[in-house]
Amino acid sequence: MITSGDMPLLIGASEEEIKRFEPAIIGQSDADFRIVYSVEKIIDILSEDMTREEAIEFYEYNILGAYMGEMTPIYVSEYGSIYDIPVPD
């Protein structure tokens, strides 16, 4: 991730990596201007170089688990219906 003061953070350590994950950006938070990424699109991008299972594991450990301060991106799982949203026990 790169940062510049209070600027939003993006996935990627290089310009090439940032551009690679750009299609996964689905918006920006109105509350705090953080970048919002689609989890499914991130996993699809990662799956180009590894199995889907490896991509999910990589996402969970290296991306979702990386806290970089207040401007850390938001990761959103997209659902087609309210009935698809998992409810915690």
C-alpha positions as a Markdown table, in Angstrom:
| # | Residue | x | y | z |
|---|---|---|---|---|
| 1 | Met | 0.0 | 0.0 | 0.0 |
| 2 | Ile | 1.1 | 3.5 | -0.6 |
| 3 | Thr | 0.3 | 6.6 | 1.4 |
| 4 | Ser | 0.8 | 10.3 | 1.2 |
| 5 | Gly | -0.4 | 12.0 | 4.4 |
| 6 | Asp | -4.1 | 11.7 | 4.7 |
| 7 | Met | -4.6 | 10.6 | 1.1 |
| 8 | Pro | -6.6 | 7.3 | 0.6 |
| 9 | Leu | -4.5 | 4.2 | 0.5 |
| 10 | Leu | -4.5 | 1.8 | -2.4 |
| 11 | Ile | -3.7 | -1.9 | -2.7 |
| 12 | Gly | -0.2 | -2.4 | -4.1 |
| 13 | Ala | 3.4 | -1.6 | -3.4 |
| 14 | Ser | 4.2 | -0.4 | -6.9 |
| 15 | Glu | 2.4 | 1.6 | -9.6 |
| 16 | Glu | 2.0 | -1.6 | -11.6 |
| 17 | Glu | 0.3 | -3.4 | -8.7 |
| 18 | Ile | -2.0 | -0.4 | -8.0 |
| 19 | Lys | -3.1 | -0.4 | -11.6 |
| 20 | Arg | -3.7 | -4.2 | -11.5 |
| 21 | Phe | -6.2 | -3.8 | -8.6 |
| 22 | Glu | -7.8 | -0.6 | -10.0 |
| 23 | Pro | -10.7 | -2.6 | -11.5 |
| 24 | Ala | -11.6 | -3.8 | -8.0 |
| 25 | Ile | -12.3 | -0.3 | -6.8 |
| 26 | Ile | -16.1 | 0.2 | -6.5 |
| 27 | Gly | -16.1 | 3.6 | -4.8 |
| 28 | Gln | -15.0 | 5.9 | -2.1 |
| 29 | Ser | -16.5 | 6.3 | 1.4 |
| 30 | Asp | -18.4 | 9.6 | 1.7 |
| 31 | Ala | -17.7 | 9.7 | 5.5 |
| 32 | Asp | -13.9 | 9.5 | 5.4 |
| 33 | Phe | -12.8 | 9.3 | 1.7 |
| 34 | Arg | -11.3 | 5.9 | 2.0 |
| 35 | Ile | -11.2 | 3.8 | -1.1 |
| 36 | Val | -13.7 | 0.9 | -1.3 |
| 37 | Tyr | -12.8 | -2.4 | -3.0 |
| 38 | Ser | -14.9 | -5.3 | -4.0 |
| 39 | Val | -13.7 | -8.5 | -2.3 |
| 40 | Glu | -14.9 | -10.6 | -5.2 |
| 41 | Lys | -13.0 | -8.6 | -7.7 |
| 42 | Ile | -9.8 | -8.6 | -5.7 |
| 43 | Ile | -10.1 | -12.4 | -5.5 |
| 44 | Asp | -10.8 | -12.7 | -9.2 |
| 45 | Ile | -7.6 | -10.6 | -9.9 |
| 46 | Leu | -5.5 | -12.7 | -7.5 |
| 47 | Ser | -6.9 | -15.9 | -9.1 |
| 48 | Glu | -5.2 | -15.0 | -12.4 |
| 49 | Asp | -1.9 | -16.1 | -10.7 |
| 50 | Met | -3.0 | -18.7 | -8.2 |
| 51 | Thr | -5.9 | -21.1 | -7.4 |
| 52 | Arg | -9.1 | -19.5 | -6.0 |
| 53 | Glu | -8.4 | -21.1 | -2.6 |
| 54 | Glu | -4.9 | -19.6 | -2.6 |
| 55 | Ala | -6.3 | -16.2 | -3.7 |
| 56 | Ile | -8.8 | -16.2 | -0.8 |
| 57 | Glu | -6.1 | -17.1 | 1.7 |
| 58 | Phe | -3.8 | -14.5 | 0.3 |
| 59 | Tyr | -6.6 | -11.8 | 0.4 |
| 60 | Glu | -7.5 | -12.7 | 4.0 |
| 61 | Tyr | -4.0 | -12.7 | 5.4 |
| 62 | Asn | -2.2 | -10.1 | 3.3 |
| 63 | Ile | -4.8 | -7.6 | 2.3 |
| 64 | Leu | -7.8 | -7.8 | 4.7 |
| 65 | Gly | -5.3 | -8.3 | 7.6 |
| 66 | Ala | -3.1 | -5.3 | 6.7 |
| 67 | Tyr | -4.1 | -2.3 | 8.8 |
| 68 | Met | -2.3 | 0.8 | 7.6 |
| 69 | Gly | -3.9 | 3.5 | 9.7 |
| 70 | Glu | -7.0 | 5.6 | 9.4 |
| 71 | Met | -7.0 | 5.6 | 5.6 |
| 72 | Thr | -6.8 | 1.8 | 5.2 |
| 73 | Pro | -9.2 | 0.8 | 2.3 |
| 74 | Ile | -12.6 | -0.6 | 3.0 |
| 75 | Tyr | -13.3 | -4.1 | 1.6 |
| 76 | Val | -16.9 | -5.0 | 0.7 |
| 77 | Ser | -18.5 | -8.3 | -0.1 |
| 78 | Glu | -21.2 | -7.8 | -2.8 |
| 79 | Tyr | -24.4 | -9.8 | -2.6 |
| 80 | Gly | -27.2 | -10.1 | -5.2 |
| 81 | Ser | -30.0 | -10.2 | -2.7 |
| 82 | Ile | -30.5 | -9.4 | 1.0 |
| 83 | Tyr | -31.2 | -13.1 | 1.4 |
| 84 | Asp | -27.6 | -13.9 | 0.4 |
| 85 | Ile | -26.1 | -12.0 | 3.3 |
| 86 | Pro | -24.7 | -14.3 | 6.0 |
| 87 | Val | -26.1 | -13.7 | 9.4 |
| 88 | Pro | -23.8 | -14.3 | 12.4 |
| 89 | Asp | -24.9 | -16.8 | 15.0 |
